[in-house]
Amino acid sequence: MSTEAAPAANASPSPWPAVAGAVALLTVSISLLLTAFAWPSVRSSLHDVPIAVAGPASAVQQLTAVLDRRLPGGFEVTEVADTTAAEQLIRDRKVYGAIDLRAGTPQVITASAGSVAVVQTLNSIATGLSQGTGTAVAARDLVPLPADDPRGAGLAAGALPLVMGGLLAAVLLTRLVRGTVRRVAGAFAFAITGGLAVAAILQFWLGSLDGSYWANSSAIALTIAATSLSILGLESLLGYAGLGLGAATMMLIGNPLSGTATAPEMLPGWSGALGQLLPPGAGGQLLRSTAFFDGHGAAHSATVLATWLTLGIVLCLANGLRGPSTHF
């Protein structure tokens, strides 16, 4: 033991340029981390958030002009015939809320299950309209969050553990399991058990989810599987570099740009759309659909996750075919 430790003990200190290089690398790393997580939050605002307005054409045009003055470019307004049509668009997840002008008293219809941040903005608009017209504007939450978690904190906080779970699965399966098929099978098995466990915690303990437990657990399982298998696929193709690339993509891009805590339309510029093309963003939107909207609006998110899942499997199996001794 002592003879093996002697060379390390007698090794000469690293040269100062190596120390400077390590410090520079750490400085760049912490700067990237801060940028990845702080930039979307600091620059968050409304960008073409879809809402519906029900009422006569002249009233809709007048209200649209008011909205453009208060929040330029903040809303994408869809004119509908009546209150029922507006409510249907909300339930189908085609809009975040609606302003109903058909009755004598204007009414703001919201869906806090879709986005608490957008609801707060619409409620502030209702307050402004009340002050401007001198008439109280009613506000109604059509699709509310559960009473046990009215701010949606559990759903927002659950986004990071899902990413971490998929990443951890890829790392552990790479280190502990040999054989491509066994790694893929392990990733699928963990996705199922992890989905059941996370959905049970969020729905039955924390009370953050409504809807079908099985649908929610399936949405979570698909998110974990898409994350872990895509990272496993990159690792099988590029080795540890692929593992790092996958981890950076999911953690530094996918998670901050997921829009789970607010809404994708509130993220700066193109970042919200990009986030919905990655598993963290697609998974968060899919879970909202299954938990609160009876699956409406889930097609795009499910397609994105299925694409990442398929890509990961293809990469894993392609690498396994090149190494038949470790294929199984």
C-alpha positions in Angstrom: 0.0 0.0 0.0 2.7 2.5 1.0 4.8 1.8 -2.2 1.7 2.6 -4.3 1.0 5.8 -2.5 4.6 7.0 -2.6 4.6 8.2 -6.3 1.4 10.3 -5.6 2.9 11.8 -2.5 6.2 12.7 -4.2 4.5 14.0 -7.4 5.4 17.6 -8.2 2.7 20.2 -7.8 0.7 21.2 -10.9 2.1 24.1 -12.9 0.4 27.4 -12.3 -1.0 27.6 -15.8 -2.9 24.4 -15.1 -4.4 26.0 -12.0 -5.3 29.1 -14.0 -7.0 26.9 -16.6 -9.0 25.1 -14.0 -10.2 28.4 -12.5 -11.1 29.7 -15.9 -13.1 26.5 -16.6 -14.9 26.7 -13.3 -15.7 30.4 -14.0 -17.2 29.6 -17.4 -19.2 26.7 -15.9 -20.8 28.7 -13.1 -21.6 31.5 -15.6 -23.3 29.1 -17.9 -25.3 27.6 -15.1 -26.5 31.1 -13.9 -27.4 32.0 -17.5 -29.3 28.8 -18.1 -31.4 29.1 -15.0 -31.7 32.9 -14.4 -32.1 34.2 -18.0 -35.5 32.6 -18.7 -36.9 33.9 -15.3 -35.5 37.4 -15.5 -36.6 37.9 -19.1 -40.0 36.2 -18.7 -43.0 38.1 -20.1 -46.1 37.6 -22.2 -45.5 36.8 -25.9 -48.5 35.9 -28.1 -50.3 34.1 -25.3 -53.5 32.7 -26.9 -56.8 33.9 -25.4 -60.3 34.0 -26.6 -62.7 37.0 -26.7 -66.5 36.5 -27.0 -68.6 39.4 -28.0 -69.7 41.7 -30.9 -67.0 42.3 -33.5 -66.8 46.0 -32.6 -66.4 45.2 -28.9 -63.7 42.6 -29.6 -61.7 45.1 -31.7 -62.0 47.7 -29.0 -60.8 45.3 -26.3 -57.9 44.0 -28.6 -56.7 47.6 -29.0 -56.8 48.1 -25.2 -54.8 44.9 -24.7 -52.2 45.9 -27.3 -51.7 49.3 -25.6 -51.3 47.7 -22.1 -49.2 44.7 -23.2 -48.0 45.1 -26.8 -47.6 41.7 -28.4 -48.7 40.0 -25.3 -51.8 38.2 -26.5 -53.0 36.4 -29.6 -56.7 36.9 -29.6 -59.2 34.5 -31.1 -62.8 35.8 -31.6 -65.5 33.3 -30.7 -69.3 33.4 -31.0 -70.3 32.9 -27.4 -69.3 31.9 -23.9 -69.7 28.2 -24.6 -67.2 28.3 -27.5 -64.7 30.2 -25.4 -65.0 27.7 -22.6 -64.5 24.8 -25.0 -61.3 26.4 -26.3 -60.0 26.6 -22.8 -60.8 23.0 -22.0 -59.2 21.9 -25.3 -56.0 23.8 -24.2 -56.1 26.0 -27.3 -56.3 29.1 -25.2 -55.2 30.0 -21.7 -58.3 32.0 -20.9 -61.1 34.2 -22.3 -62.8 37.5 -21.9 -66.5 37.3 -22.3 -68.1 40.6 -23.5 -71.5 39.2 -24.6 -73.2 39.6 -21.2 -74.0 43.0 -19.7 -71.0 42.6 -17.3 -67.6 41.6 -18.8 -66.3 38.3 -17.4 -62.8 37.0 -17.4 -62.6 33.2 -17.6 -59.3 31.6 -16.6 -57.7 28.2 -16.1 -55.2 28.2 -13.3 -54.4 24.5 -14.1 -53.0 25.8 -17.4 -50.8 28.5 -16.0 -51.0 30.4 -12.7 -48.9 33.2 -14.2 -51.2 33.8 -17.1 -54.2 33.8 -14.7 -52.6 36.5 -12.6 -52.1 38.6 -15.7 -55.7 38.1 -16.8 -57.0 38.9 -13.3 -54.9 42.1 -13.4 -56.5 43.0 -16.7 -59.9 42.4 -15.1 -59.0 44.8 -12.4 -57.9 47.4 -14.9 -61.1 47.0 -16.9 -63.2 47.5 -13.7 -61.3 50.7 -12.9 -61.6 52.0 -16.5 -65.4 51.3 -16.9 -66.5 51.7 -13.3 -68.2 48.3 -13.6 -67.0 45.3 -11.6 -65.5 42.6 -14.0 -66.2 39.1 -12.8 -63.5 36.5 -12.8 -64.1 32.7 -13.0 -61.6 29.9 -12.8 -63.0 27.3 -15.2 -60.2 24.7 -14.7 -58.8 25.2 -11.2 -55.8 23.6 -9.6 -56.4 21.2 -6.7 -57.4 22.7 -3.4 -54.4 21.1 -1.7 -52.0 22.9 -4.1 -53.7 26.0 -5.4 -50.5 27.5 -6.7 -49.3 24.5 -8.6 -46.1 24.3 -6.6 -45.9 20.5 -6.7 -46.2 20.3 -10.5 -43.6 23.1 -11.0 -41.2 21.5 -8.5 -41.6 18.1 -10.0 -40.0 19.1 -13.3 -36.4 18.9 -12.1 -36.7 15.5 -10.3 -38.1 14.0 -13.5 -35.0 15.3 -15.5 -32.7 14.2 -12.7 -34.4 10.8 -12.5 -33.9 10.2 -16.3 -30.3 11.3 -16.1 -29.5 9.2 -13.0 -31.0 6.2 -14.7 -28.7 6.6 -17.7 -25.6 7.1 -15.5 -26.3 4.1 -13.3 -27.3 1.8 -16.1 -24.2 2.7 -18.0 -22.0 2.0 -15.0 -23.7 -1.1 -13.5 -25.4 -2.9 -16.4 -23.6 -4.6 -19.4 -25.5 -5.3 -22.6 -27.6 -3.0 -24.7 -30.9 -4.9 -24.4 -30.5 -5.1 -20.6 -29.8 -1.4 -20.4 -32.9 -0.5 -22.5 -35.0 -2.9 -20.5 -33.7 -1.4 -17.3 -34.6 2.1 -18.5 -38.1 1.0 -19.4 -38.6 -0.8 -16.1 -37.4 2.2 -14.1 -39.7 4.5 -16.2 -42.7 2.5 -15.2 -41.9 2.2 -11.5 -40.7 5.8 -11.3 -43.9 7.0 -13.1 -46.1 5.1 -10.6 -44.1 6.4 -7.6 -43.9 10.0 -8.7 -47.6 10.2 -9.7 -48.6 8.6 -6.4 -46.6 11.2 -4.4 -47.9 14.1 -6.4 -51.5 13.0 -6.6 -52.2 11.1 -3.4 -49.8 12.7 -0.9 -49.2 16.3 -2.0 -52.5 16.7 -3.8 -50.9 18.4 -6.8 -52.6 16.4 -9.5 -56.2 15.6 -10.5 -57.5 13.3 -13.2 -56.7 9.6 -13.8 -53.7 8.3 -11.7 -52.9 5.8 -14.5 -52.9 8.5 -17.2 -50.7 10.7 -15.0 -48.3 7.9 -14.2 -48.1 7.1 -17.9 -47.2 10.7 -18.8 -44.5 10.7 -16.2 -43.2 7.3 -17.3 -43.0 8.5 -20.9 -41.0 11.5 -19.8 -38.6 9.5 -17.8 -38.2 6.9 -20.6 -37.6 9.6 -23.2 -35.0 11.3 -21.1 -33.1 8.3 -19.9 -33.1 6.4 -23.3 -32.0 9.5 -25.3 -29.1 10.0 -23.0 -28.3 6.3 -23.1 -28.3 6.4 -26.9 -25.9 9.4 -26.9 -23.6 7.6 -24.5 -23.7 4.4 -26.7 -22.7 6.6 -29.7 -20.2 9.0 -28.2 -19.2 7.4 -24.8 -18.8 9.7 -21.8 -18.9 12.7 -24.2 -22.4 11.6 -25.2 -23.4 11.2 -21.5 -22.2 14.8 -20.8 -23.9 16.1 -23.9 -27.2 14.5 -23.0 -27.0 15.7 -19.4 -26.2 19.3 -20.5 -29.1 19.3 -23.0 -31.7 18.1 -20.5 -30.4 20.0 -17.5 -29.1 23.3 -18.9 -31.5 23.7 -21.8 -34.5 21.5 -21.4 -35.3 22.2 -17.7 -34.9 26.0 -17.7 -36.9 26.3 -20.9 -39.6 23.8 -20.1 -42.1 26.6 -19.1 -43.6 24.3 -16.5 -43.6 26.9 -13.7 -45.1 29.6 -15.9 -46.0 29.0 -19.6 -43.9 28.5 -22.7 -45.2 31.7 -24.2 -43.8 33.7 -21.2 -40.2 32.7 -21.9 -38.1 35.1 -23.9 -38.0 34.9 -27.7 -37.7 31.5 -29.3 -36.8 29.8 -26.1 -40.3 28.7 -25.1 -40.8 26.9 -28.5 -37.4 25.3 -28.2 -38.2 24.0 -24.7 -41.4 22.3 -26.0 -39.2 20.2 -28.3 -37.2 18.7 -25.5 -38.4 16.0 -23.0 -38.7 18.3 -19.9 -41.0 20.8 -21.6 -43.0 18.2 -23.5 -43.4 16.1 -20.3 -44.6 19.0 -18.2 -47.2 20.0 -20.8 -48.3 16.3 -21.2 -48.8 16.0 -17.5 -50.9 19.1 -17.3 -53.1 17.7 -20.1 -53.7 14.3 -18.4 -54.1 15.8 -14.9 -56.5 18.7 -15.6 -57.7 18.7 -19.2 -58.8 15.1 -19.8 -55.9 14.6 -22.2 -56.8 17.5 -24.5 -53.7 19.2 -26.0 -51.5 16.2 -25.4 -50.8 15.2 -29.0 -47.8 17.5 -29.6 -46.1 16.7 -26.3 -46.6 12.9 -26.7 -45.2 13.0 -30.2 -42.1 14.9 -29.0 -41.5 12.4 -26.2 -42.1 9.4 -28.5 -39.6 10.9 -31.0 -36.9 11.2 -28.3 -37.7 7.7 -27.0 -37.4 6.2 -30.5 -34.2 8.0 -31.2 -32.6 6.8 -28.0 -33.6 3.2 -28.7 -32.3 3.3 -32.3 -28.9 4.7 -31.1 -28.7 2.1 -28.4 -29.5 -0.8 -30.7 -27.3 0.4 -33.5 -24.4 0.5 -31.1 -25.3 -3.0 -29.8 -25.2 -4.4 -33.3 -21.7 -3.1 -33.7 -20.7 -5.0 -30.5 -22.5 -8.3 -30.6 -20.7 -9.6 -27.5 -22.4 -7.1 -25.3 -25.7 -6.8 -27.2 -27.7 -8.9 -24.8 
